[in-house]
Amino acid sequence: MPGEAAWLVGERRSTGERKYYLPSFLSETPLKDLARSIKARWVCEQAH
C-alpha cells in the first residue's frame, strides 16, 4: 500500500551483473531471511 515501508534488495554479482528484487516481506524481516528466500527462489528456478 502507498506509504508503507518496503524492501528493495540489490545484488551485484562477481560478473558485474546487477539484480534487483522488491520482495513482499514485512519491513521487520531480518536481512538474512530476505537473502535466504531470494537465493532459495533462484535455486528452484535453476532446477526447472
Stockholm file with secondary structure:
# STOCKHOLM 1.0

chainA/1-48         MPGEAAWLVGERRSTGERKYYLPSFLSETPLKDLARSIKARWVCEQAH
#=GR chainA/1-48 SS CTTSCCCCEEEECTTSCEEEECCCCCTTSCHHHHHHHHHHHHHHHHHC
#=GC SS_cons        CTTSCCCCEEEECTTSCEEEECCCCCTTSCHHHHHHHHHHHHHHHHHC
//
